[in-house]
Amino acid sequence: MGLPPGAGRAARRRDARTDTAAGLLSGGRRTVAPRLPAEEARGPAAYARTVSQTETVPADRAETALATVDWRRTTFDLYRRVRATADPAEAHALWRATRDAMFAEHPASALLPEDRADFTGLPVAAYDPAWRFSVPVEAAEPLAMDVETGTDGVVHFDRLGIVRVPDVGSFDVWAHGGYGGGLFVPVKDAGAGKPGGTYGGGRYLLDTIKGADLGAEGDELVLDFNFAYNPSCAYDPAWACPLAPPGNTVAVAIPVGERYGS
């Protein structure tokens, strides 16, 4: 899912955290020292005064933020159940049914009101086990990507490595540079923007900061293209979504996962 309009403008200063590739890529740990806001650094009284002077959050913004939190909570739980289901086809059926219900009923659904009335389900292809892969993350030259989202400012990503998928191509694996961290693997295939194909800006395969995490097998990432899904901006232009860069674009059509249009 993309970045919701009006939500997520929280400060992006990093607390002390440990970055690790979790066995997916060789490398050591890096601990980042905490940086305090200027007001907090001057002492509790100054910091409390700054907080107390903050404007009241409008009710509609609070509703949007709480709905988004619940959407994320539901998404995290969905992918937890997907990873816990031994049969990938059964996991895919669960994923489809749950997402259909979320789009139809949840207040944070990206569907426009006029599109909800006739909504019968997301256009997702039948499960094909040939599109499930387990691949190692290989080292790659450092590369940074800054995405201007409009609603959430500039979102920073660093390339963690690349994955090579047989007969498909290679994909950059991005590390989210924000407060929550996480892996991001968008996918744009040859069918993007074509009738009966996929969304023109590409789809998301992994976006772990939002819960979309298919897990790992040993030291290898699970990439199951049957679970590729459209970003929220595919359904509502008010949303702002990081789209697939050149390193996540392949020349072959990927006929599984969520489609776009009729």
Backbone as CSV, one residue per row, in Angstrom:
resi,resn,N_x,N_y,N_z,CA_x,CA_y,CA_z,C_x,C_y,C_z
1,MET,0.845,-1.178,0.000,0.000,0.000,0.000,0.881,1.228,0.000
2,GLY,0.434,2.317,-0.608,1.232,3.525,-0.688,1.114,4.359,0.562
3,LEU,1.462,5.624,0.436,1.470,6.520,1.573,0.154,7.274,1.612
4,PRO,-0.665,7.140,2.676,-1.986,7.730,2.712,-1.942,9.230,2.797
5,PRO,-2.840,9.930,2.072,-2.858,11.376,2.123,-3.171,11.865,3.521
6,GLY,-2.374,12.818,3.988,-2.639,13.423,5.280,-2.166,12.628,6.476
7,ALA,-1.674,11.373,6.255,-1.225,10.568,7.393,0.255,10.283,7.234
8,GLY,0.940,10.161,8.331,2.338,9.753,8.279,3.307,10.913,8.197
9,ARG,2.928,12.095,8.701,3.862,13.208,8.684,4.694,13.279,9.965
10,ALA,4.721,12.190,10.694,5.503,12.166,11.943,6.964,12.401,11.629
11,ALA,7.697,12.943,12.605,9.122,13.235,12.408,9.863,11.966,12.093
12,ARG,10.856,12.060,11.183,11.567,10.876,10.724,12.983,10.804,11.270
13,ARG,13.211,11.449,12.415,14.527,11.299,13.042,14.694,9.873,13.509
14,ARG,15.894,9.340,13.325,16.133,7.950,13.705,16.483,7.838,15.176
15,ASP,15.820,6.923,15.890,16.254,6.546,17.223,17.450,5.613,17.060
16,ALA,18.100,5.298,18.201,19.198,4.339,18.128,18.637,3.023,17.626
17,ARG,19.256,2.509,16.566,18.751,1.256,16.046,19.903,0.459,15.462
18,THR,19.696,-0.832,15.338,20.715,-1.694,14.764,20.231,-2.200,13.426
19,ASP,21.024,-1.919,12.384,20.681,-2.390,11.049,21.392,-3.713,10.818
20,THR,20.664,-4.709,10.372,21.287,-5.989,10.059,20.606,-6.611,8.868
21,ALA,21.332,-7.347,8.066,20.754,-8.003,6.893,20.095,-9.309,7.259
22,ALA,20.063,-9.667,8.515,19.337,-10.838,9.021,19.699,-12.107,8.275
23,GLY,20.965,-12.252,7.931,21.416,-13.482,7.277,21.168,-13.499,5.798
24,LEU,20.489,-12.465,5.255,20.179,-12.453,3.831,21.322,-11.861,3.024
25,LEU,22.193,-11.112,3.663,23.331,-10.518,2.982,24.446,-10.407,3.996
26,SER,25.649,-10.803,3.626,26.761,-10.759,4.563,27.074,-9.319,4.928
27,GLY,27.504,-9.112,6.144,27.834,-7.766,6.610,27.641,-7.680,8.105
28,GLY,28.245,-6.665,8.714,28.170,-6.519,10.153,27.019,-5.652,10.574
29,ARG,26.988,-5.337,11.855,25.945,-4.489,12.412,26.446,-3.049,12.444
30,ARG,25.500,-2.123,12.321,25.832,-0.709,12.401,24.851,-0.059,13.350
31,THR,25.350,0.491,14.440,24.486,1.137,15.421,24.528,2.640,15.214
32,VAL,23.357,3.239,15.074,23.250,4.670,14.841,22.913,5.348,16.154
33,ALA,23.703,6.333,16.547,23.478,7.015,17.821,22.208,7.852,17.746
34,PRO,21.452,7.924,18.851,20.221,8.701,18.859,20.497,10.186,18.770
35,ARG,19.598,10.918,18.074,19.706,12.359,18.000,18.430,12.954,18.560
36,LEU,18.561,13.809,19.585,17.396,14.381,20.238,16.971,15.663,19.535
37,PRO,15.645,15.920,19.479,15.194,17.209,18.990,15.819,18.316,19.827
38,ALA,15.987,19.486,19.222,16.648,20.590,19.915,15.939,20.930,21.213
39,GLU,14.595,20.919,21.200,13.836,21.261,22.399,14.091,20.267,23.520
40,GLU,14.153,18.975,23.154,14.365,17.943,24.160,15.775,18.032,24.723
41,ALA,16.723,18.407,23.874,18.105,18.493,24.321,18.288,19.607,25.340
42,ARG,17.423,20.617,25.289,17.541,21.718,26.242,16.948,21.380,27.602
43,GLY,16.286,20.250,27.707,15.765,19.854,29.008,14.285,19.548,28.967
44,PRO,13.777,18.830,29.983,12.374,18.393,30.015,11.388,19.543,29.958
45,ALA,11.682,20.641,30.623,10.725,21.741,30.676,10.501,22.338,29.292
46,ALA,11.609,22.589,28.574,11.491,23.157,27.228,10.773,22.204,26.307
47,TYR,11.079,20.904,26.444,10.441,19.905,25.577,8.948,19.810,25.871
48,ALA,8.579,19.802,27.145,7.173,19.730,27.519,6.427,20.956,27.030
49,ARG,7.098,22.123,27.057,6.452,23.345,26.607,6.171,23.266,25.110
50,THR,7.117,22.705,24.347,6.926,22.569,22.906,5.765,21.630,22.603
51,VAL,5.697,20.517,23.321,4.630,19.555,23.099,3.275,20.163,23.439
52,SER,3.190,20.884,24.551,1.913,21.441,24.981,1.398,22.494,24.025
53,GLN,2.299,23.120,23.251,1.888,24.156,22.334,1.486,23.613,20.972
54,THR,1.600,22.313,20.777,1.225,21.705,19.501,-0.276,21.856,19.272
55,GLU,-0.648,22.168,18.028,-2.058,22.348,17.714,-2.811,21.025,17.841
56,THR,-4.097,21.146,18.157,-4.944,19.957,18.248,-5.094,19.323,16.869
57,VAL,-4.991,18.000,16.813,-5.128,17.290,15.543,-6.594,17.318,15.117
58,PRO,-6.898,17.740,13.884,-8.286,17.750,13.420,-8.901,16.360,13.487
59,ALA,-10.219,16.306,13.738,-10.889,15.020,13.920,-10.778,14.142,12.685
60,ASP,-10.910,14.729,11.474,-10.863,13.912,10.270,-9.475,13.328,10.048
61,ARG,-8.442,14.093,10.425,-7.084,13.570,10.300,-6.854,12.449,11.290
62,ALA,-7.371,12.604,12.506,-7.238,11.543,13.503,-7.939,10.276,13.027
63,GLU,-9.125,10.421,12.449,-9.857,9.254,11.932,-9.046,8.553,10.853
64,THR,-8.476,9.342,9.942,-7.669,8.763,8.862,-6.468,8.012,9.416
65,ALA,-5.796,8.617,10.398,-4.616,7.980,10.980,-4.970,6.674,11.676
66,LEU,-6.058,6.674,12.441,-6.464,5.459,13.156,-6.919,4.371,12.188
67,ALA,-7.605,4.763,11.122,-8.025,3.778,10.117,-6.813,3.174,9.429
68,THR,-5.814,4.004,9.149,-4.590,3.509,8.512,-3.853,2.539,9.423
69,VAL,-3.803,2.863,10.714,-3.169,1.952,11.673,-3.873,0.602,11.663
70,ASP,-5.205,0.609,11.641,-5.938,-0.649,11.641,-5.721,-1.417,10.335
71,TRP,-5.616,-0.702,9.215,-5.321,-1.354,7.931,-3.959,-2.047,8.005
72,ARG,-2.980,-1.335,8.558,-1.643,-1.930,8.669,-1.669,-3.143,9.593
73,ARG,-2.373,-3.013,10.705,-2.477,-4.124,11.652,-3.079,-5.343,10.967
74,THR,-4.123,-5.123,10.187,-4.776,-6.223,9.470,-3.846,-6.822,8.427
75,THR,-3.088,-5.965,7.752,-2.154,-6.443,6.724,-1.032,-7.273,7.335
76,PHE,-0.471,-6.806,8.432,0.574,-7.575,9.102,0.052,-8.950,9.505
77,ASP,-1.157,-8.987,10.039,-1.725,-10.267,10.459,-1.999,-11.164,9.265
78,LEU,-2.449,-10.579,8.153,-2.698,-11.360,6.939,-1.417,-12.039,6.468
79,TYR,-0.329,-11.293,6.371,0.918,-11.887,5.890,1.498,-12.873,6.894
80,ARG,1.229,-12.666,8.175,1.637,-13.662,9.168,0.942,-14.988,8.874
81,ARG,-0.357,-14.935,8.585,-1.109,-16.159,8.281,-0.672,-16.756,6.951
82,VAL,-0.338,-15.905,5.986,0.164,-16.396,4.695,1.453,-17.193,4.910
83,ARG,2.386,-16.646,5.688,3.655,-17.337,5.927,3.455,-18.634,6.720
84,ALA,2.422,-18.667,7.554,2.174,-19.850,8.388,1.424,-20.949,7.632
85,THR,0.929,-20.664,6.446,0.175,-21.652,5.663,1.130,-22.431,4.778
86,ALA,1.178,-23.741,4.959,2.166,-24.567,4.269,1.955,-24.620,2.763
87,ASP,0.705,-24.649,2.326,0.392,-24.750,0.901,0.317,-23.345,0.300
88,PRO,1.248,-22.977,-0.616,1.229,-21.629,-1.182,-0.080,-21.273,-1.885
89,ALA,-0.701,-22.242,-2.554,-1.967,-21.963,-3.242,-3.067,-21.639,-2.231
90,GLU,-3.082,-22.351,-1.124,-4.058,-22.067,-0.061,-3.775,-20.705,0.563
91,ALA,-2.485,-20.394,0.752,-2.116,-19.086,1.295,-2.551,-17.969,0.351
92,HIS,-2.422,-18.216,-0.933,-2.818,-17.219,-1.933,-4.329,-16.991,-1.909
93,ALA,-5.099,-18.059,-1.758,-6.556,-17.928,-1.672,-6.951,-17.101,-0.447
94,LEU,-6.268,-17.322,0.675,-6.501,-16.538,1.888,-6.175,-15.075,1.642
95,TRP,-5.051,-14.828,0.996,-4.606,-13.469,0.675,-5.635,-12.752,-0.197
96,ARG,-6.127,-13.442,-1.217,-7.115,-12.832,-2.112,-8.410,-12.493,-1.372
97,ALA,-8.927,-13.455,-0.622,-10.209,-13.250,0.062,-10.125,-12.130,1.085
98,THR,-9.018,-12.093,1.842,-8.877,-11.075,2.877,-8.727,-9.689,2.264
99,ARG,-7.940,-9.577,1.212,-7.754,-8.269,0.579,-9.042,-7.794,-0.090
100,ASP,-9.806,-8.709,-0.677,-11.100,-8.322,-1.255,-12.006,-7.726,-0.179
101,ALA,-12.039,-8.374,0.983,-12.876,-7.879,2.081,-12.371,-6.531,2.586
102,MET,-11.058,-6.359,2.675,-10.503,-5.093,3.131,-10.842,-3.956,2.168
103,PHE,-10.680,-4.196,0.893,-10.978,-3.154,-0.092,-12.462,-2.815,-0.120
104,ALA,-13.299,-3.801,0.125,-14.736,-3.578,0.068,-15.278,-2.878,1.305
105,GLU,-14.698,-3.171,2.475,-15.330,-2.762,3.729,-14.504,-1.832,4.610
106,HIS,-13.195,-1.842,4.472,-12.374,-1.107,5.434,-12.397,0.392,5.139
107,PRO,-12.465,1.239,6.189,-12.489,2.688,5.970,-11.214,3.248,5.343
108,ALA,-10.111,2.513,5.417,-8.865,2.978,4.803,-8.665,2.412,3.404
109,SER,-9.675,1.784,2.838,-9.580,1.240,1.482,-9.221,2.340,0.490
110,ALA,-8.368,1.994,-0.475,-7.968,2.964,-1.492,-9.027,3.159,-2.570
111,LEU,-10.064,2.338,-2.570,-11.110,2.486,-3.578,-11.868,3.796,-3.386
112,LEU,-12.131,4.490,-4.467,-12.954,5.687,-4.411,-14.398,5.284,-4.100
113,PRO,-15.162,6.158,-3.465,-16.551,5.816,-3.114,-17.363,5.321,-4.303
114,GLU,-17.167,5.940,-5.459,-17.947,5.525,-6.637,-17.536,4.161,-7.162
115,ASP,-16.330,3.714,-6.790,-15.878,2.393,-7.242,-16.272,1.278,-6.272
116,ARG,-16.602,1.643,-5.039,-16.971,0.616,-4.055,-18.336,0.002,-4.358
117,ALA,-19.234,0.805,-4.922,-20.606,0.338,-5.129,-20.667,-0.916,-5.987
118,ASP,-19.842,-0.974,-7.031,-19.871,-2.115,-7.957,-18.692,-3.064,-7.752
119,PHE,-17.974,-2.915,-6.638,-16.784,-3.722,-6.416,-17.156,-5.163,-6.085
120,THR,-16.560,-6.108,-6.810,-16.812,-7.529,-6.558,-15.524,-8.294,-6.232
121,GLY,-14.399,-7.619,-6.290,-13.134,-8.279,-5.991,-12.016,-7.720,-6.848
122,LEU,-10.787,-7.807,-6.330,-9.618,-7.327,-7.068,-9.282,-8.283,-8.200
123,PRO,-8.785,-7.752,-9.322,-8.458,-8.612,-10.468,-7.135,-9.343,-10.271
124,VAL,-7.185,-10.514,-9.673,-5.982,-11.289,-9.366,-6.007,-12.585,-10.159
125,ALA,-4.897,-12.899,-10.817,-4.802,-14.129,-11.613,-4.767,-15.358,-10.709
126,ALA,-5.155,-16.505,-11.280,-5.113,-17.766,-10.539,-3.676,-18.108,-10.153
127,TYR,-3.532,-18.829,-9.054,-2.193,-19.147,-8.558,-1.450,-20.065,-9.522
128,ASP,-0.184,-19.724,-9.776,0.684,-20.529,-10.631,1.990,-20.776,-9.879
129,PRO,2.242,-22.017,-9.431,3.444,-22.299,-8.625,4.752,-22.043,-9.354
130,ALA,4.714,-21.932,-10.690,5.941,-21.692,-11.443,6.521,-20.306,-11.174
131,TRP,5.722,-19.430,-10.561,6.169,-18.069,-10.302,6.577,-17.843,-8.843
132,ARG,6.850,-18.924,-8.138,7.351,-18.822,-6.756,8.838,-19.161,-6.758
133,PHE,9.642,-18.293,-6.145,11.091,-18.462,-6.133,11.641,-18.216,-4.732
134,SER,12.780,-18.837,-4.478,13.554,-18.567,-3.277,14.952,-18.207,-3.747
135,VAL,15.376,-16.973,-3.493,16.616,-16.478,-4.086,17.472,-15.755,-3.042
136,PRO,18.797,-15.844,-3.186,19.676,-15.113,-2.269,19.766,-13.646,-2.660
137,VAL,20.042,-12.805,-1.688,20.315,-11.399,-1.957,21.814,-11.250,-2.181
138,GLU,22.185,-10.798,-3.361,23.592,-10.643,-3.714,24.029,-9.203,-3.487
139,ALA,25.301,-9.038,-3.177,25.842,-7.702,-2.960,25.785,-6.895,-4.248
140,ALA,25.621,-5.592,-4.107,25.579,-4.697,-5.254,26.208,-3.365,-4.865
141,GLU,26.593,-2.591,-5.872,27.153,-1.268,-5.609,26.131,-0.412,-4.865
142,PRO,26.606,0.411,-3.934,25.679,1.286,-3.213,24.913,2.205,-4.173
143,LEU,23.644,2.369,-3.877,22.803,3.233,-4.694,21.702,3.779,-3.799
144,ALA,21.414,5.053,-3.924,20.372,5.683,-3.119,19.233,6.135,-4.008
145,MET,18.051,6.156,-3.443,16.865,6.606,-4.176,16.022,7.468,-3.244
146,ASP,15.755,8.696,-3.642,14.892,9.588,-2.898,13.605,9.784,-3.686
147,VAL,12.481,9.484,-3.050,11.185,9.551,-3.714,10.367,10.686,-3.104
148,GLU,9.981,11.646,-3.925,9.125,12.739,-3.475,7.680,12.263,-3.514
149,THR,7.075,12.148,-2.348,5.727,11.593,-2.283,4.639,12.658,-2.224
150,GLY,5.014,13.915,-2.011,4.005,14.958,-1.926,3.367,15.012,-0.555
151,THR,2.692,13.949,-0.149,2.002,13.947,1.140,2.921,13.618,2.301
152,ASP,4.030,12.966,2.048,4.886,12.510,3.144,6.326,12.969,2.968
153,GLY,6.528,13.962,2.137,7.876,14.465,1.922,8.724,13.498,1.114
154,VAL,10.024,13.602,1.281,10.963,12.747,0.552,11.211,11.471,1.348
155,VAL,11.002,10.332,0.717,11.259,9.034,1.341,12.565,8.489,0.767
156,HIS,13.482,8.134,1.648,14.807,7.705,1.221,14.937,6.180,1.253
157,PHE,15.577,5.633,0.219,15.865,4.203,0.143,17.338,4.014,-0.210
158,ASP,17.948,2.966,0.339,19.295,2.555,-0.031,19.235,1.147,-0.603
159,ARG,19.963,0.936,-1.696,19.979,-0.419,-2.274,20.775,-1.355,-1.376
160,LEU,20.099,-2.389,-0.922,20.729,-3.377,-0.048,21.479,-4.423,-0.858
161,GLY,20.962,-4.753,-2.030,21.559,-5.765,-2.885,20.641,-6.017,-4.064
162,ILE,20.866,-7.136,-4.759,19.999,-7.511,-5.873,19.631,-8.987,-5.760
163,VAL,18.509,-9.344,-6.379,18.117,-10.749,-6.492,17.981,-11.071,-7.976
164,ARG,18.379,-12.272,-8.339,18.296,-12.713,-9.736,17.263,-13.844,-9.818
165,VAL,16.234,-13.618,-10.612,15.150,-14.584,-10.749,15.288,-15.271,-12.103
166,PRO,15.455,-16.601,-12.128,15.660,-17.318,-13.392,14.574,-17.022,-14.412
167,ASP,15.014,-16.726,-15.648,14.127,-16.491,-16.798,13.236,-15.256,-16.626
168,VAL,13.499,-14.459,-15.613,12.711,-13.235,-15.406,13.617,-12.014,-15.450
169,GLY,14.646,-11.983,-14.624,15.560,-10.855,-14.583,16.005,-10.578,-13.161
170,SER,16.675,-9.458,-12.980,17.166,-9.080,-11.653,16.349,-7.919,-11.105
171,PHE,16.308,-7.852,-9.768,15.555,-6.807,-9.089,16.399,-6.238,-7.960
172,ASP,16.409,-4.920,-7.869,17.070,-4.287,-6.732,16.244,-4.519,-5.471
173,VAL,16.942,-4.779,-4.370,16.311,-4.899,-3.053,16.661,-3.637,-2.283
174,TRP,15.643,-2.877,-1.911,15.848,-1.586,-1.274,15.599,-1.668,0.232
175,ALA,16.417,-0.940,0.975,16.215,-0.796,2.418,15.586,0.566,2.661
176,HIS,14.444,0.572,3.337,13.754,1.819,3.644,14.582,2.614,4.651
177,GLY,14.860,3.870,4.317,15.712,4.678,5.173,14.987,5.406,6.284
178,GLY,13.687,5.199,6.402,12.908,5.905,7.407,12.985,5.263,8.766
179,TYR,12.169,5.770,9.652,12.186,5.367,11.059,11.977,3.863,11.237
180,GLY,11.047,3.272,10.455,10.690,1.869,10.653,11.571,0.879,9.928
181,GLY,12.379,1.336,8.968,13.216,0.416,8.206,12.389,-0.522,7.344
182,GLY,12.991,-1.615,6.912,12.260,-2.605,6.128,12.786,-2.758,4.718
183,LEU,12.370,-3.839,4.064,12.755,-4.129,2.682,11.639,-3.733,1.729
184,PHE,12.048,-3.291,0.538,11.098,-2.849,-0.477,11.539,-3.412,-1.822
185,VAL,10.665,-4.211,-2.451,10.954,-4.761,-3.774,9.748,-4.499,-4.678
186,PRO,9.776,-3.398,-5.425,8.729,-3.175,-6.417,9.051,-3.936,-7.700
187,VAL,8.047,-4.138,-8.542,8.207,-4.936,-9.757,7.422,-4.275,-10.890
188,LYS,8.103,-4.022,-11.989,7.427,-3.531,-13.203,7.779,-4.456,-14.354
189,ASP,6.766,-5.031,-14.978,7.014,-6.026,-16.027,6.597,-5.490,-17.393
190,ALA,6.742,-6.322,-18.425,6.469,-5.892,-19.795,4.992,-5.611,-20.042
191,GLY,4.124,-6.076,-19.163,2.691,-5.830,-19.339,2.216,-4.543,-18.696
192,ALA,3.126,-3.790,-18.079,2.734,-2.573,-17.367,2.173,-1.535,-18.327
193,GLY,0.999,-1.034,-17.990,0.374,0.014,-18.778,-0.339,-0.449,-20.028
194,LYS,-0.372,-1.757,-20.261,-1.026,-2.294,-21.455,-2.406,-2.835,-21.102
195,PRO,-3.353,-2.812,-22.052,-4.697,-3.346,-21.777,-4.636,-4.793,-21.289
196,GLY,-5.323,-5.063,-20.197,-5.316,-6.408,-19.638,-4.033,-6.759,-18.921
197,GLY,-3.133,-5.786,-18.780,-1.843,-6.046,-18.155,-1.801,-5.606,-16.705
198,THR,-0.698,-5.001,-16.333,-0.483,-4.586,-14.945,-0.428,-3.060,-14.859
199,TYR,-0.450,-2.559,-13.638,-0.451,-1.114,-13.417,0.801,-0.483,-14.031
200,GLY,0.626,0.660,-14.689,1.714,1.286,-15.419,2.917,1.660,-14.580
201,GLY,2.705,1.970,-13.316,3.813,2.328,-12.440,4.478,1.142,-11.784
202,GLY,3.969,-0.058,-12.049,4.520,-1.256,-11.435,3.733,-1.681,-10.205
203,ARG,4.112,-2.815,-9.645,3.439,-3.376,-8.473,4.452,-3.560,-7.348
204,TYR,3.946,-3.898,-6.170,4.807,-4.195,-5.031,4.800,-5.697,-4.788
205,LEU,5.984,-6.250,-4.557,6.099,-7.660,-4.192,6.408,-7.788,-2.700
206,LEU,7.354,-6.989,-2.232,7.660,-6.907,-0.804,7.643,-5.443,-0.393
207,ASP,7.046,-5.164,0.732,7.090,-3.841,1.351,6.913,-4.079,2.847
208,THR,7.978,-4.539,3.473,7.850,-5.094,4.818,7.480,-4.050,5.861
209,ILE,7.791,-2.783,5.624,7.406,-1.759,6.586,5.888,-1.633,6.673
210,LYS,5.178,-2.067,5.617,3.713,-2.040,5.597,3.115,-3.425,5.851
211,GLY,3.982,-4.426,6.126,3.487,-5.765,6.441,3.619,-6.775,5.325
212,ALA,3.853,-6.328,4.093,3.924,-7.234,2.940,5.269,-7.956,2.942
213,ASP,5.288,-9.115,3.582,6.520,-9.861,3.818,6.221,-11.341,3.634
214,LEU,6.810,-11.933,2.592,6.567,-13.349,2.290,7.558,-14.263,3.003
215,GLY,8.481,-13.690,3.769,9.377,-14.507,4.577,10.638,-14.930,3.843
216,ALA,11.299,-15.925,4.406,12.560,-16.412,3.864,12.628,-17.918,4.030
217,GLU,13.450,-18.532,3.216,13.764,-19.951,3.339,15.266,-20.039,3.561
218,GLY,15.667,-20.270,4.796,17.086,-20.215,5.128,17.585,-18.798,4.957
219,ASP,18.631,-18.638,4.145,19.203,-17.327,3.887,18.680,-16.706,2.598
220,GLU,17.588,-17.217,2.069,17.071,-16.731,0.795,15.691,-16.095,0.968
221,LEU,15.455,-15.031,0.203,14.155,-14.371,0.216,13.139,-15.170,-0.587
222,VAL,11.926,-15.232,-0.097,10.830,-15.811,-0.868,10.220,-14.704,-1.725
223,LEU,10.261,-14.908,-3.028,9.629,-13.996,-3.979,8.576,-14.788,-4.741
224,ASP,7.336,-14.593,-4.394,6.228,-15.273,-5.060,5.423,-14.203,-5.790
225,PHE,5.584,-14.173,-7.110,4.962,-13.110,-7.906,3.447,-13.216,-7.944
226,ASN,2.906,-14.325,-7.495,1.450,-14.439,-7.377,0.896,-13.440,-6.359
227,PHE,1.777,-12.949,-5.467,1.361,-12.009,-4.425,1.699,-10.557,-4.790
228,ALA,2.121,-10.304,-6.027,2.385,-8.926,-6.449,1.068,-8.149,-6.452
229,TYR,1.088,-6.948,-5.914,-0.154,-6.185,-5.781,0.043,-4.734,-6.196
230,ASN,-1.047,-4.086,-6.567,-0.992,-2.695,-7.003,-0.823,-1.747,-5.820
231,PRO,-0.041,-0.681,-5.996,0.008,0.348,-4.961,-1.330,1.078,-4.898
232,SER,-1.580,1.747,-3.805,-2.870,2.406,-3.600,-3.147,3.485,-4.634
233,CYS,-2.088,4.121,-5.162,-2.300,5.174,-6.148,-2.874,4.639,-7.454
234,ALA,-2.882,3.321,-7.630,-3.530,2.738,-8.804,-5.040,2.908,-8.724
235,TYR,-5.567,3.106,-7.520,-7.005,3.207,-7.327,-7.462,4.609,-6.923
236,ASP,-6.578,5.379,-6.313,-6.948,6.717,-5.859,-5.766,7.642,-6.101
237,PRO,-5.893,8.611,-7.022,-4.766,9.495,-7.350,-4.345,10.398,-6.203
238,ALA,-5.152,10.487,-5.144,-4.772,11.310,-3.993,-3.651,10.670,-3.185
239,TRP,-3.450,9.359,-3.364,-2.368,8.680,-2.660,-1.055,8.905,-3.407
240,ALA,0.047,8.859,-2.684,1.377,9.027,-3.270,2.182,7.763,-3.026
241,CYS,2.710,7.166,-4.091,3.353,5.855,-3.973,4.724,5.852,-4.638
242,PRO,5.745,5.329,-3.980,7.013,5.082,-4.676,6.788,4.034,-5.771
243,LEU,7.219,4.332,-6.975,7.006,3.422,-8.099,8.301,2.693,-8.442
244,ALA,8.193,1.679,-9.291,9.340,0.831,-9.609,10.384,1.596,-10.426
245,PRO,11.633,1.675,-9.934,12.708,2.324,-10.692,13.250,1.383,-11.775
246,PRO,14.194,1.853,-12.594,14.744,1.010,-13.669,15.297,-0.330,-13.191
247,GLY,15.926,-0.355,-12.010,16.507,-1.597,-11.505,15.489,-2.613,-11.057
248,ASN,14.220,-2.265,-11.104,13.148,-3.186,-10.735,12.179,-3.385,-11.896
249,THR,12.682,-3.128,-13.100,11.888,-3.263,-14.320,12.475,-4.377,-15.177
250,VAL,11.625,-5.299,-15.612,12.094,-6.420,-16.435,11.364,-6.425,-17.775
251,ALA,11.978,-7.095,-18.753,11.464,-7.073,-20.121,10.475,-8.198,-20.416
252,VAL,10.155,-9.007,-19.424,9.213,-10.105,-19.637,7.897,-9.783,-18.930
253,ALA,6.814,-10.344,-19.452,5.509,-10.173,-18.820,5.388,-11.134,-17.645
254,ILE,4.830,-10.659,-16.560,4.586,-11.493,-15.382,3.070,-11.629,-15.253
255,PRO,2.524,-12.766,-15.679,1.072,-12.885,-15.840,0.284,-13.189,-14.552
256,VAL,0.967,-13.224,-13.414,0.299,-13.571,-12.160,0.249,-12.354,-11.241
257,GLY,-0.460,-12.520,-10.137,-0.617,-11.428,-9.201,-1.770,-10.528,-9.599
258,GLU,-1.833,-9.362,-8.942,-2.934,-8.438,-9.198,-2.751,-7.758,-10.547
259,ARG,-3.834,-7.730,-11.320,-3.839,-7.091,-12.630,-4.394,-5.672,-12.480
260,TYR,-4.568,-4.997,-13.620,-5.089,-3.631,-13.554,-6.093,-3.405,-14.670
261,GLY,-7.240,-2.876,-14.320,-8.266,-2.594,-15.311,-9.046,-3.840,-15.663
262,SER,-9.943,-3.674,-16.595,-10.806,-4.791,-16.979,-10.205,-5.595,-18.116
